Amino acid sequence: MGISVTGFAAGAVVDFGGFPVNPMWTVTLPIGAIFLGVALISLILEKEVAQYDEEQAKRIALAREHVARPPAVPARQNHPTYENQAFQAVR
């Protein structure tokens, strides 16, 4: 919002003041308008973004509750891996 106000003020002085300045400074007025639009859009969408973040946090928490746990493997039992099974098949 500060950039917008600064752009509008500088642009108004350059465009409507009649001072002999470099014509490249006339870009400050449109920059002020652009940043005003960005600031207004961010203010409008602020509540929507907060609501979306809350919904995603609820979904993540729900997904963590329902994650399938792998079955416990007994400690002394030898379970061959896929590679071991392949080597045994070749022998």
DSSP file (Angstrom, degrees, kcal/mol; ACC not computed):
  #  RESIDUE AA STRUCTURE BP1 BP2  ACC     N-H-->O    O-->H-N    N-H-->O    O-->H-N    TCO  KAPPA ALPHA  PHI   PSI    X-CA   Y-CA   Z-CA
    1    1 A M     >        0   0    0      0, 0.0     4,-2.3     0, 0.0     5,-0.2   0.000 360.0 360.0 360.0 -34.8    0.0    0.0    0.0
    2    2 A G  H  >  +     0   0    0      1,-0.2     4,-2.5     2,-0.2     5,-0.2   0.891 360.0  50.9 -65.7 -39.1    2.9    2.3    0.7
    3    3 A I  H  > S+     0   0    0      2,-0.2     4,-2.7     1,-0.2    -1,-0.2   0.882 109.3  52.7 -64.6 -37.0    4.4    1.7   -2.8
    4    4 A S  H  > S+     0   0    0      2,-0.2     4,-2.6    31,-0.2    -2,-0.2   0.939 110.6  45.2 -64.1 -47.8    1.0    2.6   -4.2
    5    5 A V  H  X S+     0   0    0     -4,-2.3     4,-2.5     1,-0.2     5,-0.2   0.916 114.7  48.8 -63.1 -42.9    0.7    5.9   -2.4
    6    6 A T  H  X S+     0   0    0     -4,-2.5     4,-2.8     2,-0.2     5,-0.3   0.913 111.8  49.5 -63.2 -42.4    4.3    6.8   -3.2
    7    7 A G  H  X S+     0   0    0     -4,-2.7     4,-2.5     1,-0.2    25,-0.2   0.908 112.5  46.9 -63.6 -42.5    3.7    5.9   -6.9
    8    8 A F  H  X S+     0   0    0     -4,-2.6     4,-2.3     2,-0.2    -2,-0.2   0.917 114.7  46.9 -65.6 -42.1    0.5    8.0   -7.1
    9    9 A A  H  X S+     0   0    0     -4,-2.5     4,-2.0    -5,-0.2    -2,-0.2   0.950 116.5  42.5 -66.1 -48.5    2.1   11.0   -5.4
   10   10 A A  H  X S+     0   0    0     -4,-2.8     4,-2.5     1,-0.2     5,-0.2   0.907 115.5  50.6 -65.2 -40.3    5.3   10.9   -7.5
   11   11 A G  H  X S+     0   0    0     -4,-2.5     4,-3.0    -5,-0.3     5,-0.4   0.884 108.9  51.1 -65.1 -38.0    3.3   10.3  -10.7
   12   12 A A  H  X S+     0   0    0     -4,-2.3     4,-2.2     2,-0.2     5,-0.4   0.906 112.1  46.8 -65.8 -40.6    0.9   13.1   -9.9
   13   13 A V  H  X S+     0   0    0     -4,-2.0     4,-1.2     3,-0.2     6,-0.5   0.925 117.7  42.4 -65.8 -44.1    3.8   15.5   -9.4
   14   14 A V  H  < S+     0   0    0     -4,-2.5     4,-0.4    -5,-0.2     5,-0.2   0.932 122.7  36.8 -69.9 -45.3    5.6   14.4  -12.5
   15   15 A D  H  < S+     0   0    0     -4,-3.0    -3,-0.2    -5,-0.2    -2,-0.2   0.890 131.5  24.4 -78.3 -39.2    2.6   14.2  -14.8
   16   16 A F  H  < S+     0   0    0     -4,-2.2    -3,-0.2    -5,-0.4    -1,-0.2   0.501 105.8  75.8-107.8  -4.2    0.5   17.2  -13.6
   17   17 A G  S  < S-     0   0    0     -4,-1.2    -3,-0.1    -5,-0.4    -1,-0.1   0.735  86.6-135.8 -81.0 -22.7    3.2   19.4  -12.1
   18   18 A G        +     0   0    0     -4,-0.4    -4,-0.1     1,-0.2    -3,-0.1   0.701  49.6 151.3  75.3  18.6    4.6   20.7  -15.4
   19   19 A F        -     0   0    0     -6,-0.5     2,-1.5    -5,-0.2    -1,-0.2  -0.585  55.9-113.4 -82.1 145.3    8.2   20.3  -14.1
   20   20 A P        +     0   0    0      0, 0.0     2,-0.3     0, 0.0    -1,-0.1  -0.626  61.7 145.4 -79.6  92.2   10.9   19.5  -16.7
   21   21 A V        -     0   0    0     -2,-1.5    -3,-0.0    -7,-0.2     0, 0.0  -0.775  59.9 -75.0-122.0 167.5   11.9   16.0  -15.7
   22   22 A N    >   -     0   0    0     -2,-0.3     3,-2.1     1,-0.2     4,-0.2  -0.421  40.4-130.8 -60.8 131.3   12.9   12.9  -17.5
   23   23 A P  G >  S+     0   0    0      0, 0.0     3,-1.5     0, 0.0    -1,-0.2   0.689 101.3  76.0 -61.8 -16.0    9.9   11.4  -19.3
   24   24 A M  G >  S+     0   0    0      1,-0.3     3,-1.2     2,-0.1     4,-0.1   0.755  81.9  68.6 -66.5 -21.9   10.8    8.0  -17.9
   25   25 A W  G X  S+     0   0    0     -3,-2.1     3,-1.6     1,-0.3    -1,-0.3   0.603  77.0  81.8 -72.9 -10.4    9.4    9.2  -14.5
   26   26 A T  G X  S+     0   0    0     -3,-1.5     3,-0.6     1,-0.3    -1,-0.3   0.624  74.9  75.2 -70.4  -9.6    5.9    9.2  -15.9
   27   27 A V  G <> S+     0   0    0     -3,-1.2     4,-1.8     1,-0.2    -1,-0.3   0.635  76.0  79.2 -74.2 -13.3    5.8    5.4  -15.3
   28   28 A T  H <> S+     0   0    0     -3,-1.6     4,-2.0     1,-0.2   -17,-0.3   0.844  85.9  57.0 -67.6 -32.6    5.4    6.0  -11.6
   29   29 A L  H <> S+     0   0    0     -3,-0.6     4,-1.7    -4,-0.3    -1,-0.2   0.946 109.3  43.6 -66.0 -47.7    1.6    6.8  -11.9
   30   30 A P  H  > S+     0   0    0      0, 0.0     4,-2.4     0, 0.0    -1,-0.2   0.860 111.3  55.9 -64.8 -32.1    0.7    3.5  -13.5
   31   31 A I  H  X S+     0   0    0     -4,-1.8     4,-2.4     1,-0.2     5,-0.2   0.903 105.8  51.6 -64.6 -39.0    3.0    1.6  -11.0
   32   32 A G  H  X S+     0   0    0     -4,-2.0     4,-1.7   -25,-0.2    -1,-0.2   0.900 110.5  48.4 -61.4 -40.6    1.0    3.2   -8.2
   33   33 A A  H  X S+     0   0    0     -4,-1.7     4,-2.0     2,-0.2    -2,-0.2   0.892 110.6  51.0 -67.2 -39.7   -2.2    2.0   -9.8
   34   34 A I  H  X S+     0   0    0     -4,-2.4     4,-2.2     1,-0.2    -2,-0.2   0.939 111.6  46.4 -63.4 -47.1   -0.8   -1.5  -10.3
   35   35 A F  H  X S+     0   0    0     -4,-2.4     4,-2.2     1,-0.2    -1,-0.2   0.813 108.6  56.3 -69.1 -28.7    0.3   -1.8   -6.6
   36   36 A L  H  X S+     0   0    0     -4,-1.7     4,-2.3    -5,-0.2    -1,-0.2   0.921 108.4  48.2 -64.8 -42.4   -3.1   -0.4   -5.4
   37   37 A G  H  X S+     0   0    0     -4,-2.0     4,-2.4     2,-0.2    -2,-0.2   0.908 111.2  49.6 -62.4 -42.6   -4.8   -3.2   -7.3
   38   38 A V  H  X S+     0   0    0     -4,-2.2     4,-2.2     1,-0.2    -1,-0.2   0.907 111.4  49.6 -63.3 -41.7   -2.5   -5.8   -5.9
   39   39 A A  H  X S+     0   0    0     -4,-2.2     4,-1.9     2,-0.2    -2,-0.2   0.904 111.9  47.8 -65.3 -41.3   -3.1   -4.5   -2.3
   40   40 A L  H  X S+     0   0    0     -4,-2.3     4,-2.2     2,-0.2    -2,-0.2   0.900 111.2  50.5 -67.5 -40.0   -6.8   -4.5   -2.8
   41   41 A I  H  X S+     0   0    0     -4,-2.4     4,-2.3     1,-0.2    -2,-0.2   0.910 110.1  50.2 -63.7 -41.8   -6.8   -8.1   -4.2
   42   42 A S  H  X S+     0   0    0     -4,-2.2     4,-0.6     1,-0.2    -1,-0.2   0.877 110.7  49.6 -66.4 -35.6   -4.7   -9.3   -1.3
   43   43 A L  H  < S+     0   0    0     -4,-1.9     3,-0.5     1,-0.2     4,-0.4   0.891 111.9  48.5 -67.6 -38.6   -7.1   -7.7    1.2
   44   44 A I  H  < S+     0   0    0     -4,-2.2     4,-0.4     1,-0.2     3,-0.4   0.898 116.2  42.1 -67.4 -40.2  -10.1   -9.3   -0.5
   45   45 A L  H  X S+     0   0    0     -4,-2.3     4,-2.3     1,-0.2    -1,-0.2   0.443  87.6  94.5 -89.0   0.5   -8.6  -12.7   -0.6
   46   46 A E  H  X S+     0   0    0     -4,-0.6     4,-1.8    -3,-0.5    -1,-0.2   0.911  88.7  43.0 -60.8 -45.2   -7.1  -12.7    3.0
   47   47 A K  H  > S+     0   0    0     -4,-0.4     4,-2.3    -3,-0.4    -1,-0.2   0.872 112.9  53.1 -69.3 -36.9  -10.1  -14.4    4.6
   48   48 A E  H  > S+     0   0    0     -4,-0.4     4,-2.3     2,-0.2    -2,-0.2   0.899 108.9  49.0 -65.6 -40.2  -10.4  -16.9    1.8
   49   49 A V  H  X S+     0   0    0     -4,-2.3     4,-2.3     2,-0.2    -1,-0.2   0.897 110.9  50.3 -66.9 -40.1   -6.7  -17.9    2.1
   50   50 A A  H  X S+     0   0    0     -4,-1.8     4,-1.9    -5,-0.2    -2,-0.2   0.905 111.3  48.7 -63.8 -41.1   -7.1  -18.3    5.9
   51   51 A Q  H  X S+     0   0    0     -4,-2.3     4,-2.2     2,-0.2    -2,-0.2   0.898 110.5  51.0 -65.3 -40.6  -10.1  -20.5    5.5
   52   52 A Y  H  X S+     0   0    0     -4,-2.3     4,-2.4     1,-0.2    -2,-0.2   0.905 108.4  51.8 -63.1 -41.7   -8.3  -22.6    2.9
   53   53 A D  H  X S+     0   0    0     -4,-2.3     4,-2.1     1,-0.2    -1,-0.2   0.896 109.6  49.8 -62.5 -40.1   -5.4  -23.1    5.3
   54   54 A E  H  X S+     0   0    0     -4,-1.9     4,-2.2     2,-0.2    -1,-0.2   0.916 110.4  50.0 -64.3 -42.9   -7.7  -24.3    8.0
   55   55 A E  H  X S+     0   0    0     -4,-2.2     4,-2.2     1,-0.2    -2,-0.2   0.908 111.1  48.8 -62.4 -42.1   -9.4  -26.7    5.7
   56   56 A Q  H  X S+     0   0    0     -4,-2.4     4,-2.4     2,-0.2    -1,-0.2   0.883 109.3  52.3 -66.7 -37.4   -6.1  -28.2    4.6
   57   57 A A  H  X S+     0   0    0     -4,-2.1     4,-2.2     2,-0.2    -1,-0.2   0.901 110.1  49.0 -64.3 -39.7   -4.9  -28.5    8.2
   58   58 A K  H  X S+     0   0    0     -4,-2.2     4,-2.4     2,-0.2    -2,-0.2   0.906 111.3  49.5 -65.2 -41.3   -8.1  -30.4    9.0
   59   59 A R  H  X S+     0   0    0     -4,-2.2     4,-2.4     2,-0.2    -2,-0.2   0.902 111.2  48.8 -65.1 -40.8   -7.7  -32.7    6.0
   60   60 A I  H  X S+     0   0    0     -4,-2.4     4,-2.2     2,-0.2    -1,-0.2   0.915 111.9  48.9 -65.6 -42.1   -4.0  -33.4    7.0
   61   61 A A  H  X S+     0   0    0     -4,-2.2     4,-1.4     1,-0.2    -2,-0.2   0.903 112.3  48.6 -64.1 -40.2   -5.0  -34.2   10.6
   62   62 A L  H  X S+     0   0    0     -4,-2.4     4,-1.2     1,-0.2    -2,-0.2   0.889 110.9  50.5 -66.0 -39.5   -7.8  -36.5    9.4
   63   63 A A  H  < S+     0   0    0     -4,-2.4    -2,-0.2     1,-0.2    -1,-0.2   0.879 107.7  53.3 -67.0 -37.0   -5.4  -38.3    7.0
   64   64 A R  H >< S+     0   0    0     -4,-2.2     3,-0.8     1,-0.2    -1,-0.2   0.831 106.1  53.9 -67.5 -30.7   -2.9  -38.8    9.7
   65   65 A E  H 3< S+     0   0    0     -4,-1.4    -1,-0.2     1,-0.2    -2,-0.2   0.834 112.8  42.8 -69.3 -32.0   -5.5  -40.4   11.9
   66   66 A H  T 3< S+     0   0    0     -4,-1.2     2,-0.3    -3,-0.2    -1,-0.2   0.097  78.6 133.6-106.2  21.9   -6.4  -42.9    9.2
   67   67 A V    <   -     0   0    0     -3,-0.8     2,-0.4     1,-0.1    -3,-0.0  -0.563  61.9-116.7 -73.1 133.0   -3.0  -43.9    8.0
   68   68 A A        -     0   0    0     -2,-0.3    -1,-0.1     1,-0.0    -2,-0.1  -0.565  26.3-141.8 -72.7 125.6   -2.7  -47.7    7.7
   69   69 A R        -     0   0    0     -2,-0.4     3,-0.1     1,-0.1    -1,-0.0  -0.711  20.1-114.6 -86.9 137.2    0.0  -49.0   10.0
   70   70 A P        -     0   0    0      0, 0.0     3,-0.1     0, 0.0    -1,-0.1  -0.410  40.1 -97.7 -68.3 147.8    2.2  -51.8    8.7
   71   71 A P        -     0   0    0      0, 0.0     2,-0.2     0, 0.0     0, 0.0  -0.342  42.3-103.0 -66.3 147.8    1.7  -55.1   10.6
   72   72 A A        -     0   0    0     -3,-0.1     3,-0.0     1,-0.0    -3,-0.0  -0.529  32.1-142.4 -73.1 134.8    4.3  -55.8   13.2
   73   73 A V        -     0   0    0     -2,-0.2    -1,-0.0    -3,-0.1     6,-0.0  -0.846  22.9-111.5 -98.8 129.6    6.9  -58.4   12.2
   74   74 A P        -     0   0    0      0, 0.0     3,-0.5     0, 0.0    -1,-0.0  -0.296  24.7-127.8 -58.7 147.0    8.1  -60.8   14.8
   75   75 A A  S    S+     0   0    0      1,-0.2    -2,-0.0     3,-0.1     0, 0.0   0.835 100.5  40.9 -70.7 -35.2   11.7  -60.2   15.8
   76   76 A R  S    S+     0   0    0      2,-0.1     2,-0.3     0, 0.0    -1,-0.2   0.474  89.7 101.8 -96.6  -1.6   13.2  -63.7   15.3
   77   77 A Q        -     0   0    0     -3,-0.5     2,-0.7     1,-0.0    -4,-0.0  -0.655  67.7-135.6 -86.8 139.0   11.5  -64.6   12.1
   78   78 A N        -     0   0    0     -2,-0.3    -2,-0.1     2,-0.0    -3,-0.1  -0.837  20.4-173.0 -96.6 112.1   13.5  -64.4    8.8
   79   79 A H        -     0   0    0     -2,-0.7     2,-0.1    -6,-0.0    -2,-0.0  -0.914  20.6-135.2-104.9 112.7   11.4  -62.7    6.1
   80   80 A P        -     0   0    0      0, 0.0     2,-0.1     0, 0.0    -2,-0.0  -0.393  17.3-131.3 -69.0 142.5   13.3  -62.9    2.8
   81   81 A T     >  -     0   0    0     -2,-0.1     4,-2.3     1,-0.1     5,-0.2  -0.286  29.7 -97.5 -82.7 174.7   13.3  -59.7    0.7
   82   82 A Y  H  > S+     0   0    0      1,-0.2     4,-1.9     2,-0.2     5,-0.1   0.894 125.6  50.4 -61.3 -40.1   12.4  -59.5   -2.9
   83   83 A E  H  > S+     0   0    0      2,-0.2     4,-2.4     1,-0.2    -1,-0.2   0.909 109.1  50.8 -67.1 -41.1   16.1  -59.6   -3.9
   84   84 A N  H  > S+     0   0    0      1,-0.2     4,-2.3     2,-0.2    -1,-0.2   0.894 109.3  51.3 -63.0 -39.2   16.7  -62.7   -1.7
   85   85 A Q  H  X S+     0   0    0     -4,-2.3     4,-1.9     2,-0.2    -1,-0.2   0.886 109.5  50.7 -64.0 -38.4   13.8  -64.5   -3.3
   86   86 A A  H  X S+     0   0    0     -4,-1.9     4,-1.5     2,-0.2    -2,-0.2   0.907 110.8  48.0 -67.3 -41.2   15.2  -63.7   -6.7
   87   87 A F  H  X S+     0   0    0     -4,-2.4     4,-1.5     1,-0.2    -2,-0.2   0.881 111.4  50.9 -65.4 -37.1   18.6  -65.0   -5.8
   88   88 A Q  H  < S+     0   0    0     -4,-2.3    -1,-0.2     1,-0.2    -2,-0.2   0.857 107.5  53.3 -68.5 -33.8   17.1  -68.2   -4.3
   89   89 A A  H  < S+     0   0    0     -4,-1.9    -1,-0.2     1,-0.2    -2,-0.2   0.843 107.8  51.1 -68.9 -32.5   15.1  -68.8   -7.5
   90   90 A V  H  <        0   0    0     -4,-1.5    -1,-0.2     1,-0.2    -2,-0.2   0.844 360.0 360.0 -74.0 -34.1   18.3  -68.5   -9.6
   91   91 A R     <        0   0    0     -4,-1.5    -1,-0.2    -5,-0.1    -2,-0.2   0.500 360.0 360.0 -66.9 360.0   20.2  -71.1   -7.5
